[in-house]
């Protein structure tokens, strides 16, 4: 509760954040097996999933 009151936007983001297991597995594969840079993999994921990112940011000022 203290974190929620002190950092309401961060709390909401963490509460809203979720990645489907299949997507998470694919991200891990690209990073660990294909050895692609984390920043490259995550940036592409964010660009390819704007609706999911919108859900993460829902309610944040």
VMD Tcl script that draws the C-alpha trace (Angstrom):
set ca {
  {0.00 0.00 0.00}
  {2.82 2.42 0.75}
  {4.36 1.92 -2.72}
  {0.95 2.47 -4.31}
  {0.50 5.79 -2.51}
  {4.06 7.01 -3.09}
  {4.33 5.91 -6.75}
  {0.79 5.54 -8.14}
  {1.82 5.52 -11.82}
  {4.55 2.93 -11.30}
  {2.11 0.84 -9.26}
  {-0.50 0.99 -12.04}
  {2.05 0.09 -14.69}
  {3.25 -2.94 -12.73}
  {-0.34 -3.95 -11.99}
  {-1.27 -3.69 -15.68}
  {1.91 -5.27 -17.06}
  {1.51 -8.73 -18.48}
  {3.03 -10.61 -21.41}
  {1.47 -13.80 -22.77}
  {3.59 -16.85 -21.92}
  {4.06 -17.71 -25.59}
  {5.41 -14.21 -26.29}
  {7.68 -14.34 -23.26}
  {9.09 -17.68 -24.42}
  {9.74 -16.22 -27.86}
  {11.47 -13.17 -26.37}
  {13.70 -15.38 -24.22}
  {14.54 -17.57 -27.20}
  {15.59 -14.58 -29.29}
  {17.76 -13.23 -26.48}
  {19.27 -16.46 -25.14}
  {19.49 -18.70 -28.22}
  {19.67 -16.28 -31.14}
  {21.85 -13.94 -29.03}
  {20.01 -10.83 -30.20}
  {20.45 -7.70 -28.05}
  {17.81 -7.25 -25.35}
  {17.15 -3.67 -26.44}
  {16.54 -4.80 -30.03}
  {14.19 -7.62 -29.05}
  {12.18 -5.59 -26.57}
  {11.94 -2.51 -28.82}
  {10.60 -4.64 -31.65}
  {8.13 -6.34 -29.33}
  {6.81 -2.98 -28.15}
  {6.49 -1.71 -31.74}
  {4.66 -4.89 -32.81}
  {2.21 -4.90 -29.87}
  {0.84 -1.36 -29.45}
  {-2.48 -2.64 -28.08}
  {-0.71 -4.50 -25.29}
  {1.43 -1.46 -24.47}
  {-1.76 0.63 -24.29}
  {-3.11 -1.80 -21.69}
  {0.08 -1.44 -19.66}
  {-0.31 2.35 -19.67}
  {-4.05 2.42 -18.96}
  {-4.89 4.87 -16.18}
  {-1.40 6.36 -16.02}
  {-1.16 10.15 -16.18}
}
mol new
graphics top color blue
foreach p $ca { graphics top sphere $p radius 0.5 }
foreach p [lrange $ca 0 end-1] q [lrange $ca 1 end] { graphics top cylinder $p $q radius 0.2 }
display resetview
